[in-house]
């Protein structure tokens, strides 16, 4: 029997970027909020002098324990889905602040094209340009409506950057100047310019100077220490939820945080929710948290899983192409080119978002009339720093052990540069999320099942971007160049990107989307589902700024609902 707790006006489930933004905005408006976070509490003190690559980058100390909960995976419906036993293609975070603690800090916005992708594609190329099996749809909102919320996220985190004619238009300047241009990035930018492209310093949440945001929270200056991705920042120089929005919520006096609270289901009577059921992961005790409004802000997979477990919304059916929960799961199409040089580059210092960035082959910035794919992706040279355990570049054919390996690694460590592409992921009718009929977690709840594979769209995009990166690398003067334009089938084992999206997508039609443009559930008006789960596809840029902007948009809608309950769209 669950113990019933005192009622709250709003319950926020999962306290990372999305949950922290929702909590801060609602509590500032005088709304009483409880945040339920299944992981442990974290503060900046947890990361003081923790430059420990083995602990965080190899043993994944900040990530989810897959022995207690994981997901199952298959490439297609003819395969048997099996549990992911080790972290691989993506890293599922846990704990207060979520993935916002261990992110790299790259902050490019999605394009106007992304929000109206189906309409704009048809307007420019005709309806035949969209493959019949690509479930492409508009997001139910325009970039113009979203821009103020992008600006608000920039102001909260203090984004460092510079404007560029190929990136999304801005109404405000970046809060802080761009990151330094290193010799390697300068070479990349010079080569790109020689090819007629428009390179610039990528936008970053690793701040170039100390900055105090409108809520009074201060982010410090980046020290270029090379410990960003998979690490918390002990300098407080990488904007994250535990130094920005979460303390803002706490300072209002209207926010209660409960950690080790694993929400298993949302209470639902067919029209409304009145709260959530959760387990205290330390004691095993079950609780019911009543709430006037529930906001799901967990990671992408868990937003879908909680709705499916709670029988809220219609599960997606790939045979009939009906239903919405689990629909349009997308990822990121990653490709790279590696170049070996005679001269040395000091790549030891770096930061997660220290990049030279090219958007000429991103979005619809280039003509797709004669191409066999849509969209594109950012092309970047990233100088994230050289950590000793996982940085071992050697040319192809080199032995992977012994004296030959050591000699080659010592020689090429500072003579190797890589260029990567962050390719967009278009939805496909056979890429989706549902509940696994066989496997359960340690509590006996069904695991989420992922059915996903790369498509011809993905493979053609990857080949195109690889060719463009080879051209840049050749212009940079590399000797040997390693490139693999054929990405084949999706493999969940090697790390690629923690940019999972979709499953609870937004739109203007309840027949084809799960939430409206305030991320309010069509089927449950006092339930909001916020995060990258709302993306109807994934762009060729990192998702976090769009998650942040959508969170501010959702907070605006939730405050409206609080004052005047009812459907917002």
C-alpha positions as CSV (number, residue, x, y, z in Angstrom):
1,X,0.0,0.0,0.0
2,X,1.5,3.3,-1.1
3,X,1.9,6.0,1.6
4,X,0.1,9.2,0.4
5,X,2.1,12.4,0.8
6,X,0.8,16.0,1.1
7,X,-0.6,17.4,-2.1
8,X,1.5,19.8,-4.2
9,X,0.4,22.2,-6.9
10,X,3.0,20.8,-9.4
11,X,5.1,17.6,-9.4
12,X,8.2,17.7,-11.7
13,X,9.5,14.2,-12.5
14,X,13.3,14.2,-13.2
15,X,15.4,17.3,-12.3
16,X,17.9,18.0,-15.1
17,X,17.8,20.9,-17.6
18,X,14.1,20.5,-18.4
19,X,13.0,19.8,-14.9
20,X,15.2,22.5,-13.4
21,X,13.9,25.2,-15.8
22,X,10.3,24.2,-15.2
23,X,10.9,24.2,-11.4
24,X,12.6,27.6,-11.4
25,X,10.0,29.3,-13.6
26,X,7.0,27.9,-11.7
27,X,8.4,28.6,-8.3
28,X,9.4,32.2,-9.3
29,X,5.7,32.6,-10.2
30,X,4.7,31.5,-6.7
31,X,3.7,27.9,-7.6
32,X,4.5,25.2,-5.1
33,X,6.6,22.5,-6.8
34,X,8.1,19.1,-5.7
35,X,10.9,17.7,-7.8
36,X,11.2,13.9,-7.8
37,X,14.6,12.8,-8.9
38,X,15.4,9.1,-8.9
39,X,19.2,9.6,-8.6
40,X,21.3,11.0,-5.8
41,X,21.7,14.7,-4.9
42,X,24.7,16.4,-6.4
43,X,26.5,19.6,-5.6
44,X,29.6,21.2,-7.0
45,X,31.5,19.8,-4.0
46,X,31.1,16.4,-5.6
47,X,33.5,17.4,-8.4
48,X,36.2,19.3,-6.6
49,X,39.6,18.1,-8.0
50,X,37.9,15.1,-9.7
51,X,40.0,15.0,-12.9
52,X,39.6,11.3,-12.9
53,X,39.3,9.8,-16.4
54,X,39.1,6.2,-15.2
55,X,36.3,6.9,-12.8
56,X,34.1,9.1,-15.1
57,X,35.1,8.5,-18.7
58,X,35.9,4.8,-18.5
59,X,33.8,3.5,-15.6
60,X,30.9,5.9,-16.1
61,X,30.4,7.0,-12.5
62,X,27.7,9.5,-13.5
63,X,25.7,7.1,-15.6
64,X,22.8,4.7,-15.1
65,X,23.3,1.3,-13.5
66,X,22.2,-1.0,-16.3
67,X,22.0,-4.0,-13.9
68,X,18.9,-2.4,-12.4
69,X,17.3,-0.8,-15.4
70,X,18.2,-0.7,-19.1
71,X,16.4,-1.0,-22.4
72,X,16.2,-3.7,-25.1
73,X,17.3,-3.2,-28.7
74,X,16.8,-4.6,-32.1
75,X,17.4,-3.2,-35.6
76,X,14.1,-4.4,-37.0
77,X,10.9,-6.2,-36.0
78,X,12.2,-9.6,-37.3
79,X,15.0,-9.6,-34.7
80,X,14.6,-10.5,-31.1
81,X,15.3,-7.5,-28.9
82,X,18.0,-8.1,-26.2
83,X,18.9,-6.0,-23.2
84,X,21.7,-3.5,-23.4
85,X,24.1,-4.9,-20.8
86,X,26.8,-2.3,-21.1
87,X,26.7,1.4,-21.9
88,X,27.7,1.9,-25.5
89,X,26.2,4.0,-28.3
90,X,24.7,6.5,-25.8
91,X,25.3,7.2,-22.1
92,X,22.2,7.3,-19.9
93,X,22.9,9.7,-17.0
94,X,21.4,9.6,-13.5
95,X,21.4,11.9,-10.5
96,X,20.4,15.5,-9.9
97,X,21.1,17.6,-12.9
98,X,20.9,14.6,-15.2
99,X,22.9,14.7,-18.5
100,X,23.2,18.5,-18.1
101,X,26.0,17.8,-15.6
102,X,28.2,15.6,-17.9
103,X,27.4,17.3,-21.2
104,X,30.1,18.9,-23.4
105,X,28.3,22.3,-23.6
106,X,27.8,22.7,-27.3
107,X,25.0,25.2,-27.9
108,X,23.9,25.6,-31.5
109,X,20.2,26.3,-32.1
110,X,18.0,24.3,-34.4
111,X,17.1,26.1,-37.7
112,X,13.8,27.7,-38.8
113,X,13.7,24.9,-41.3
114,X,13.5,22.3,-38.5
115,X,10.3,23.5,-37.0
116,X,8.4,23.6,-40.3
117,X,10.4,20.9,-42.1
118,X,7.6,19.2,-44.0
119,X,6.0,22.4,-45.2
120,X,9.2,24.0,-46.2
121,X,10.5,20.9,-47.9
122,X,7.3,20.6,-50.0
123,X,7.4,24.4,-50.8
124,X,10.9,24.2,-52.1
125,X,11.2,20.7,-53.6
126,X,7.7,19.3,-53.9
127,X,6.0,16.5,-52.0
128,X,7.8,13.8,-53.9
129,X,11.0,14.8,-52.2
130,X,9.8,13.2,-49.0
131,X,10.0,9.3,-49.1
132,X,6.8,7.5,-48.4
133,X,8.3,5.7,-45.4
134,X,9.6,8.9,-43.8
135,X,7.1,10.1,-41.2
136,X,8.2,13.7,-41.5
137,X,6.0,16.4,-39.9
138,X,6.0,20.0,-38.7
139,X,6.4,20.7,-35.0
140,X,3.2,22.8,-34.7
141,X,5.3,25.9,-34.0
142,X,7.6,28.3,-35.9
143,X,11.1,29.4,-35.1
144,X,9.9,32.9,-34.8
145,X,7.6,31.8,-32.0
146,X,10.5,29.9,-30.4
147,X,13.2,32.5,-30.7
148,X,12.5,34.4,-27.5
149,X,12.8,31.1,-25.6
150,X,16.1,30.3,-27.2
151,X,17.3,33.8,-26.1
152,X,16.1,33.1,-22.5
153,X,18.1,29.9,-22.4
154,X,21.2,31.7,-23.7
155,X,20.7,34.3,-20.9
156,X,20.3,31.7,-18.2
157,X,23.5,29.8,-19.2
158,X,25.6,32.7,-20.5
159,X,26.3,31.2,-23.9
160,X,29.7,32.2,-25.4
161,X,29.7,32.6,-29.2
162,X,29.6,34.7,-32.3
163,X,27.0,35.3,-35.0
164,X,27.3,33.7,-38.4
165,X,25.2,34.1,-41.5
166,X,24.6,30.4,-41.9
167,X,23.3,29.8,-38.3
168,X,19.8,30.4,-37.0
169,X,18.9,34.1,-36.7
170,X,19.1,35.8,-33.3
171,X,17.3,38.7,-31.7
172,X,20.1,39.3,-29.1
173,X,23.8,39.1,-29.0
174,X,25.6,36.2,-27.3
175,X,25.9,37.0,-23.5
176,X,29.7,36.3,-23.6
177,X,32.4,36.4,-26.3
178,X,33.4,33.3,-28.3
179,X,36.0,30.8,-27.1
180,X,39.6,31.1,-28.2
181,X,40.7,30.2,-31.7
182,X,43.5,27.6,-31.3
183,X,46.0,26.9,-34.1
184,X,44.2,23.7,-35.1
185,X,40.8,25.5,-35.2
186,X,42.4,28.3,-37.2
187,X,43.7,25.9,-39.7
188,X,40.2,24.3,-40.0
189,X,38.6,27.7,-40.5
190,X,41.1,28.9,-43.0
191,X,40.8,25.7,-45.1
192,X,37.0,26.0,-44.9
193,X,37.1,29.6,-46.0
194,X,39.3,28.7,-48.9
195,X,36.6,26.3,-50.1
196,X,34.0,29.1,-50.0
197,X,32.4,28.0,-46.6
198,X,31.5,30.2,-43.7
199,X,33.3,28.9,-40.5
200,X,32.9,30.4,-37.1
201,X,33.6,29.6,-33.4
202,X,30.9,27.3,-32.2
203,X,28.5,28.5,-29.4
204,X,29.5,27.1,-26.0
205,X,28.3,26.7,-22.5
206,X,32.0,26.6,-21.4
207,X,32.1,30.3,-20.7
208,X,34.9,32.6,-21.8
209,X,34.4,35.0,-18.9
210,X,32.6,35.0,-15.5
211,X,28.9,35.7,-16.0
212,X,26.0,36.4,-13.7
213,X,22.6,35.5,-15.2
214,X,19.3,37.3,-14.7
215,X,18.4,35.0,-11.8
216,X,21.6,36.0,-10.0
217,X,23.5,32.7,-10.5
218,X,27.2,33.1,-11.5
219,X,29.1,30.8,-13.9
220,X,32.9,31.1,-13.9
221,X,35.4,31.4,-16.7
222,X,36.5,28.2,-18.5
223,X,40.0,27.0,-17.7
224,X,40.3,24.8,-20.8
225,X,41.1,21.8,-18.6
226,X,39.8,19.1,-21.0
227,X,37.4,17.5,-18.5
228,X,33.9,18.3,-19.8
229,X,32.1,15.4,-21.4
230,X,31.3,12.7,-18.8
231,X,32.5,15.0,-16.0
232,X,31.1,17.6,-13.7
233,X,32.9,20.9,-13.8
234,X,34.7,21.7,-10.6
235,X,35.5,25.2,-11.8
236,X,31.7,25.9,-12.2
237,X,32.6,27.2,-15.6
238,X,30.4,24.8,-17.6
239,X,26.8,25.9,-17.3
240,X,24.7,23.1,-15.8
241,X,21.4,22.8,-13.9
242,X,23.1,22.4,-10.4
243,X,24.7,25.9,-10.6
244,X,21.9,27.7,-12.5
245,X,18.2,26.7,-12.5
246,X,18.1,24.3,-9.5
247,X,19.5,26.8,-7.0
248,X,17.2,29.4,-8.4
249,X,14.2,27.2,-7.7
250,X,15.5,26.4,-4.2
251,X,16.0,30.1,-3.3
252,X,12.3,30.9,-3.9
253,X,11.2,28.8,-0.9
254,X,8.6,27.1,-3.1
255,X,10.6,24.1,-4.2
256,X,11.0,20.8,-2.4
257,X,13.5,18.3,-3.8
258,X,13.2,14.6,-3.1
259,X,16.0,12.5,-4.5
260,X,16.1,8.6,-4.7
261,X,12.5,8.9,-5.8
262,X,12.0,6.5,-8.8
263,X,8.6,7.3,-10.4
264,X,7.0,4.1,-11.8
265,X,3.6,5.4,-13.0
266,X,1.4,8.4,-13.5
267,X,-2.1,8.1,-12.0
268,X,-4.6,8.6,-14.7
269,X,-8.4,8.3,-14.8
270,X,-8.8,8.5,-18.6
271,X,-9.0,12.3,-18.6
272,X,-6.7,13.8,-15.9
273,X,-3.9,12.8,-13.6
274,X,-3.9,13.4,-9.9
275,X,-0.3,12.5,-9.1
276,X,2.4,9.8,-9.4
277,X,3.6,6.7,-7.7
278,X,7.2,6.3,-6.8
279,X,9.6,4.0,-4.9
280,X,12.3,5.2,-2.6
281,X,15.3,3.4,-4.1
282,X,17.0,3.3,-0.7
283,X,14.2,1.7,1.4
284,X,11.9,0.2,-1.3
285,X,9.0,2.0,0.3
286,X,6.2,3.1,-2.2
287,X,4.6,6.5,-2.1
288,X,1.8,8.4,-3.9
289,X,2.5,12.0,-4.6
290,X,-0.7,13.9,-5.3
291,X,-0.4,16.9,-7.5
292,X,-2.7,19.4,-9.4
293,X,-0.3,19.3,-12.4
294,X,2.3,16.7,-13.4
295,X,5.3,17.5,-15.6
296,X,7.4,14.7,-16.9
297,X,11.0,15.9,-17.5
298,X,12.9,12.7,-17.4
299,X,15.3,11.6,-20.2
300,X,13.8,10.8,-23.6
301,X,13.4,7.0,-23.1
302,X,11.8,7.3,-19.7
303,X,9.2,9.9,-20.8
304,X,7.9,7.4,-23.3
305,X,8.2,4.5,-20.9
306,X,6.2,6.2,-18.2
307,X,3.4,7.0,-20.5
308,X,3.3,3.5,-21.9
309,X,3.3,2.0,-18.4
310,X,0.6,4.4,-17.3
311,X,-1.7,3.7,-20.3
312,X,-1.7,7.4,-21.3
313,X,-1.9,8.1,-25.0
314,X,-2.2,5.6,-27.8
315,X,1.0,3.5,-28.4
316,X,2.4,3.8,-31.9
317,X,1.7,0.9,-34.3
318,X,4.1,0.7,-37.2
319,X,1.7,-1.6,-39.2
320,X,-1.1,0.9,-39.3
321,X,1.0,4.0,-38.7
322,X,-1.5,5.1,-36.0
323,X,-0.9,6.0,-32.4
324,X,1.7,8.5,-31.1
325,X,3.5,7.2,-28.0
326,X,6.9,5.9,-29.1
327,X,6.6,7.4,-32.6
328,X,9.4,9.0,-34.5
329,X,12.4,7.9,-32.4
330,X,15.4,9.5,-33.9
331,X,19.1,9.7,-33.1
332,X,22.1,11.5,-34.7
333,X,24.1,10.4,-37.8
334,X,27.7,10.7,-36.8
335,X,30.6,10.5,-39.3
336,X,34.2,11.7,-39.0
337,X,37.5,12.1,-40.9
338,X,40.9,11.7,-39.3
339,X,44.0,13.4,-40.7
340,X,47.7,12.7,-39.9
341,X,50.1,15.6,-40.2
342,X,53.8,16.2,-40.2
343,X,53.6,19.2,-37.9
344,X,52.5,19.2,-34.3
345,X,49.4,20.8,-32.8
346,X,49.1,21.2,-29.0
347,X,45.8,19.6,-28.4
348,X,46.3,18.9,-24.7
349,X,44.3,21.8,-23.5
350,X,40.7,22.0,-24.6
351,X,37.0,22.3,-23.7
352,X,33.9,20.3,-24.6
353,X,32.5,23.0,-26.9
354,X,35.8,24.5,-28.2
355,X,35.0,24.1,-31.9
356,X,35.4,25.5,-35.3
357,X,31.9,25.1,-36.8
358,X,30.6,25.0,-40.4
359,X,26.8,25.2,-41.1
360,X,27.0,25.4,-44.9
361,X,25.9,21.8,-45.2
362,X,23.4,21.9,-42.4
363,X,19.6,22.2,-42.5
364,X,18.4,23.5,-45.8
365,X,21.4,25.9,-46.2
366,X,22.3,24.1,-49.5
367,X,20.3,22.9,-52.5
368,X,19.0,19.4,-52.1
369,X,17.3,19.3,-55.6
370,X,19.7,16.7,-57.0
371,X,20.6,15.0,-53.7
372,X,19.1,11.8,-52.4
373,X,18.6,12.9,-48.8
374,X,17.1,15.8,-46.7
375,X,18.7,18.1,-44.2
376,X,22.4,17.8,-43.4
377,X,24.6,18.4,-40.3
378,X,27.1,20.6,-38.6
379,X,30.8,20.0,-39.6
380,X,33.3,20.7,-36.8
381,X,36.8,20.4,-35.6
382,X,36.5,20.0,-31.8
383,X,39.4,20.6,-29.5
384,X,38.1,18.9,-26.3
385,X,41.6,18.1,-25.0
386,X,43.7,15.0,-24.9
387,X,43.0,12.8,-21.9
388,X,45.6,10.0,-21.6
389,X,43.5,6.8,-21.4
390,X,41.1,7.2,-24.3
391,X,43.4,9.2,-26.7
392,X,45.5,6.8,-28.8
393,X,45.5,7.9,-32.4
394,X,47.5,5.8,-34.8
395,X,47.4,5.3,-38.6
396,X,45.5,2.3,-40.0
397,X,47.5,-0.9,-40.1
398,X,49.4,-0.1,-36.8
399,X,49.4,-2.9,-34.2
400,X,47.1,-2.1,-31.3
401,X,49.7,-3.2,-28.6
402,X,53.4,-3.4,-27.9
403,X,56.3,-1.2,-28.9
404,X,55.0,-0.4,-32.4
405,X,51.8,0.9,-31.0
406,X,53.5,2.9,-28.3
407,X,56.0,4.5,-30.8
408,X,53.2,5.4,-33.3
409,X,51.0,6.8,-30.5
410,X,53.8,9.0,-29.1
411,X,54.5,10.3,-32.6
412,X,50.9,11.0,-33.8
413,X,49.4,12.1,-30.5
414,X,50.0,15.8,-31.4
415,X,50.0,15.2,-35.2
416,X,46.4,14.0,-35.6
417,X,43.3,16.1,-36.2
418,X,39.7,14.9,-36.6
419,X,36.7,16.6,-38.2
420,X,33.2,15.3,-37.3
421,X,29.7,15.7,-38.7
422,X,26.6,15.9,-36.5
423,X,24.1,14.6,-39.0
424,X,20.3,15.1,-38.8
425,X,18.1,12.1,-38.2
426,X,14.9,11.9,-40.1
427,X,12.0,9.8,-38.7
428,X,11.1,6.4,-40.3
429,X,7.9,4.4,-39.8
430,X,9.9,1.4,-38.5
431,X,12.0,3.3,-35.9
432,X,10.1,3.6,-32.7
433,X,9.9,2.8,-28.9
434,X,7.5,0.4,-27.1
435,X,7.4,-1.8,-24.0
436,X,9.3,-5.1,-24.2
437,X,7.0,-8.1,-23.8
438,X,9.8,-10.2,-22.2
439,X,12.3,-8.3,-20.1
440,X,11.7,-6.3,-16.9
441,X,13.8,-4.1,-14.6
442,X,14.7,-4.9,-11.0
443,X,11.2,-3.7,-9.9
444,X,9.4,-6.0,-12.3
445,X,8.3,-3.2,-14.7
446,X,8.7,-3.8,-18.5
447,X,11.8,-2.5,-20.1
448,X,11.6,0.0,-22.9
449,X,12.2,-1.6,-26.3
450,X,14.0,0.3,-29.0
451,X,13.6,-0.7,-32.7
452,X,16.0,1.4,-34.7
453,X,18.3,1.2,-37.7
454,X,19.9,3.6,-40.1
455,X,18.0,4.2,-43.3
456,X,19.0,5.0,-46.9
457,X,18.4,8.7,-46.0
458,X,20.9,8.4,-43.2
459,X,23.5,6.5,-45.3
460,X,23.3,9.0,-48.2
461,X,23.6,11.9,-45.8
462,X,26.6,10.4,-44.1
463,X,28.4,9.7,-47.4
464,X,27.8,13.3,-48.5
465,X,29.1,14.8,-45.2
466,X,32.1,12.5,-45.3
467,X,33.1,13.8,-48.7
468,X,32.8,17.4,-47.6
469,X,35.0,16.7,-44.6
470,X,37.6,15.0,-46.7
471,X,37.7,18.1,-48.9
472,X,38.4,20.3,-45.9
473,X,41.0,17.9,-44.4
474,X,42.8,17.8,-47.7
475,X,42.8,21.6,-47.8
476,X,44.2,21.6,-44.3
477,X,47.3,19.7,-45.7
478,X,46.9,16.3,-44.0
479,X,49.1,13.5,-45.3
480,X,47.2,10.3,-44.6
481,X,43.4,10.7,-44.3
482,X,41.1,8.1,-42.8
483,X,37.4,8.2,-43.8
484,X,34.6,5.8,-43.9
485,X,31.6,7.1,-45.7
486,X,29.6,3.8,-45.3
487,X,27.9,3.8,-41.9
488,X,26.1,0.4,-42.5
489,X,23.6,-0.7,-39.9
490,X,23.2,1.0,-36.5
491,X,25.3,-0.7,-33.8
492,X,24.3,0.0,-30.2
493,X,27.7,-1.0,-28.8
494,X,30.3,1.7,-29.8
495,X,29.7,5.2,-28.4
496,X,28.3,7.6,-30.9
497,X,26.1,10.3,-29.3
498,X,23.7,10.8,-26.4
499,X,21.3,12.7,-28.6
500,X,18.3,10.5,-28.5
501,X,15.0,12.2,-29.4
502,X,11.3,11.6,-30.1
503,X,8.7,9.2,-28.7
504,X,6.3,11.9,-27.3
505,X,6.4,14.3,-30.2
506,X,4.8,17.7,-30.5
507,X,2.5,19.0,-33.3
508,X,-0.7,20.6,-34.2
509,X,-2.8,17.5,-34.6
510,X,-3.6,15.0,-31.9
511,X,-3.9,12.2,-34.5
512,X,-0.2,12.6,-35.3
513,X,1.4,14.0,-32.2
514,X,1.3,13.4,-28.4
515,X,1.6,17.0,-27.1
516,X,0.7,20.4,-28.3
517,X,3.2,23.3,-28.8
518,X,3.2,23.9,-25.0
519,X,4.0,20.2,-24.5
520,X,0.7,19.6,-22.9
521,X,-0.7,16.1,-23.5
522,X,-3.6,16.0,-25.9
523,X,-5.1,13.2,-23.8
524,X,-4.5,14.6,-20.4
525,X,-4.7,18.4,-20.0
526,X,-2.9,18.6,-16.6
527,X,0.0,16.5,-17.8
528,X,3.0,18.1,-19.6
529,X,5.9,16.1,-21.1
530,X,9.0,18.1,-21.7
531,X,12.3,17.3,-23.3
532,X,13.9,16.0,-26.5
533,X,11.1,13.4,-26.5
534,X,9.0,16.2,-28.1
535,X,11.3,16.4,-31.2
536,X,9.5,15.3,-34.3
537,X,12.9,14.6,-35.8
538,X,16.5,15.4,-34.8
539,X,18.4,18.3,-36.4
540,X,22.0,18.5,-37.5
541,X,22.9,20.3,-34.3
542,X,23.1,19.4,-30.6
543,X,19.7,19.2,-28.9
544,X,20.2,20.9,-25.5
545,X,19.5,24.5,-26.5
546,X,16.2,23.4,-28.2
547,X,15.4,21.4,-25.0
548,X,16.0,24.5,-23.0
549,X,13.9,26.7,-25.3
550,X,11.0,24.2,-25.3
551,X,11.2,24.1,-21.5
552,X,10.8,27.8,-21.2
553,X,7.9,27.6,-23.7
554,X,6.3,24.8,-21.7
555,X,6.7,26.8,-18.4
556,X,4.9,29.7,-20.0
557,X,2.0,27.4,-20.9
558,X,2.0,25.7,-17.5
559,X,1.6,29.1,-15.8
560,X,-1.3,29.9,-18.1
561,X,-2.9,26.6,-17.3
562,X,-2.4,27.2,-13.5
563,X,-4.3,30.5,-13.8
564,X,-7.0,29.2,-16.3
565,X,-7.1,25.3,-16.5
566,X,-8.0,23.8,-19.9
567,X,-6.4,22.9,-23.3
568,X,-3.8,25.5,-24.4
569,X,-4.0,24.6,-28.1
